[in-house]
């Protein structure tokens, strides 16, 4: 069994509990280009990691959603909004998802966000980050499409935040 899953079970995270997952990456940018945020999102690991876990089939939910049971997961929301209509199955779905996430970063609708800081009139940095909820049972019961695709492949690098009887605990892997 996965080391991270063992840690979650040691913390008594029940199958029906939700876990908040976070990741961020900071990229230097030049403000002389109007598309500096999009370029930072393309280069940051964040969009790739979010696309990777979205393509796994694990339902991811918006953090703001008070009752994810009644809400729609992020990938279903992207489908409903027509963002996945152009997928022609000629290349990897993960790459296609990453492109769509980067294109929609200004809307900040699909759990890919940015924060930009200026150092001077032409230089600065953009922090590209993601934050979403996932049900513990979806992580515990994940089998993957391939024998060598354990859950660790998808959650490696994320911070996992869980509520325990002792308070909020952050688990890093």
N, C-alpha and C positions, 0 to 999 in steps of 0.2 A: 504494500500500500504506500501511497505517496507520503512523503515526510510532512508536507503542509497539511494534508488531510488528517494525519495523525495528530498534529498540533491542534487543529480545530476541534477534534474529538476530545483531546485532553482538556480543552477549555469548556467542555460540555456544550458545544454548539449543536443544537438539535437540528434535525432535518428540515423542520418547518421555519427555522430562523433565516433571516436575510443577512447577508454579509455585504458591506460596502467595499468596493475595490477601487483603488486609486493608482494612477501612474502619471508622472510628468517628466518632461524633458525640456531643457532650455537651449535655445539656438541663437547665436549672434545674428543680427540682421542689419541691413543698410536701408535707411529710410529713403534713399534716392530712388528706390523701386517701389511703385505703388502696390505691388502684389507681395510685399515682404512677409505678410502673415501667411499667405498661401504657400509661399516658398519654404517658410519655417515649418509649417505643418507637413509638407512633403518630406523634409529632411529629418524631422524629429522622429524618434522611435514610437512616439505615442500613437500616431495614426495607424502605424503598422500593427502595434500590439492590440489596439481596439479592433481593427479589422480581423486580426487573427482569432481573437476570442469570439467575435460575432460570427465568424464563419464556422466555428466549432459546432454550432447548433444549440449551445447553452443559452437559455433565455436570459437576457440582461434587461434590467428595468431602470427607469429614471430614479435618481435619488430623491427628488422632490415628491415622488409619488407616495402618498401616505399608505395606500392599500394596493400594492402591486398585483394582488390577486385579481382585482377588477380592472387593472390597467393593461396596457398593451406593451409587449416587450419592444425593444429598440428596433430590431430587425423587422418585425412585423409592421412597425410604424413606418420604417423606410419603404417597405413594400407598398403599404397603403398610400403613401405620398407619391408613389410613382418613381422613386429614385432608383429602383432596381429593374425597371422595365427594359432598359437598353442592354442588359446583360445578355450577350449572345453565345455564351458558353464556349467561346474560342480561346479563352485564357482563364487563369485562376480566379476564382470567385473572390478570394482574399484581396488580390490586387485591385479588382473592380470595386470592392467595398472601400478600400483605402482611398481610391480616386474620388468616390462619392463623398466620403467623409471630409476630405480636404476641400472639395468644391463647396461644401456646405458649412465650412468652419465659421464664416461670418454670421450665419444664422444661429449658431451654437445650439442647435436643436437635437442633435443625435449624440450627446455626451462627449463631444470633442470641443474643447474650449481653449481660449488663448488669453494671455495677459502680456502686454507689451510695455517695456520700460526703455526710455530714452537715456542715453549717456550724454549725447550732444545732438546737434542739429541733423546729423546724418547716420549716427551709429546707435545701436542699442541691442536689446535682446527680447526674444519672444519665448514665453513659457507656454508650451502646448501641453494641456493636461486633460485627463479623463477621470470621471467618477461615476460609478453606477452601482446598482444593487444586483445581487445574485442570490438565489435560494441555495442554502447549504446542501440540500438533497441533490440539486443539479450538479454540484461539484462532487459530492460523495459517490453518486451513481454513474458518473461519466465513464463511458467505455472507449470513446474515440472511434474514428473510422479505420484506423490502422492499428495493428498490434503494438507499434512503437510510438503511439501518440497518447501517452498518459496525460492526465489533467495538468501535471507540472509543465508540460509543453505550452499550455495556454495561460497559466497564471504566474509563471516565473517572472519576477521583476515587479509585480504588483504589490502594493500594500493592501492587506486585508484587515478591515476594521470590524470587530464583532462586539456585541453587547454581552457582558457576562454579569454574574451576580456581584462581582467586584468592581464593575464599571466597564468603560470602553477599553478594549485591548486592541493594539495594532500588531499584526503578525506580518513580518517581512520574510521573504524567501530568497 
